[in-house]
Amino acid sequence: MPRAAITAVGHYVPEDVYPNSYFESYLDTSDEWIRERTGIRERRFARNGATSDLIVPAARMCLEQRGITPADIDCIIVATVTPDYFFPSTAAVVQRKLGAVNAWGFDLSAACSGFIFALVTAAKLVESGAAKRLLLCGADKMSAITDFQDRSTAVLFGDAGGVVLLEPSEDEQVGVLDYVLYMNGEGGKYLYMPAGGSAKPPSLETVKNREHYVHQEGRTVFKEAVVRMAEVTLEIMQRNGLRAEDIAWLVPHQANLRIITATAERMGLSMEKVMVNIDRYGNTTAATIPLCLSEWYAAGRLDYGDRLILVSFGAGYTWGAVYVRWSLPKPKD
Ligand code: COA
């Protein structure tokens, strides 16, 4: 079976930057609190458009990089918790907007672990031959489900899209090499959107009670995230006989800098080998990992054969790690 390899990577962030001072202007919070507790300095919010509009420019970047057309794509997977609509899927919207007329596809919901879960799913489709040029998109317009009056969540999130192209590779040394995925539904009540789904359809009351936004017990989720991120990272390292010095980059979900630092410490990895951009974008849910990959690749900081550990924790609870060997040479200037 061929490996599934990442053969292009792109991202998109909205133009409008909201520094921490934006929240200071109307909430009981401070730049210092936000920076110290989360590592975030600023984030981007899309004033217009939907999640598909965060994906399409990132997808075009991928296609251009690879020198192929939308018609060459045969499958589109979108990981998101902020789909344009309940239905049709955001994958279908992206297919139309891109003109990817030969693609089938679907959405996948695993919150902050969305990209990791979708990457494993996508890799299986590519390895089996069911897909040959698959656009894997992680994107969230978190501003659409953020309660801007709730200081404990408003300061955390941002909007962004990241896309990777997956193709079969005959080189067995590179691509998606291994993964470990977990879920524990007992954690659902600590991080969720209470209303809008079939459990609690929208009503005047749900709107009045602000139940169409992210609700999070931050401290509870934090404690679980710290333990699980470290655990699953160590597990994938052990399974593959990897030592800290073998790893070129840890690519963690960007929810909180303290969680990221704790994970790196448990691995014995210096922070110089950890991708961090939470300071500029906040938590963009399914977009954080492809956004990191795309920025690091564009900056010439990723090279062929680099060993990467992608790791995430999010609502569900869901968590997991993927071992990838990078399959692209550094871009030419
Ligand atoms: N500004 C100032 N104070 C704030 C604040 C804000 N924006 N948000 C919360 N606080 C206050 C709280 O009200 C609380 O005050 P109290 O002690 O008087 O009750 C205090 O700060 C500490 O709150 P707590 O929630 O315990 O802070 P924390 O250190 O856990 O940090 C988070 C809060 C949300 C940053 C952190 O818990 C977190 O990152 N959680 C996990 C996020 C995550 O990984 N999610 C999963 C993937 S999306």
Residues whose N, C-alpha, C, O or C-beta is under 5 A from the ligand:
A	BS01	COA	D28 T29 S30 W33 R37 T38 C112 R151 S152 V155 G218 R219 V221 F222 A225 A255 N256 F313 G314
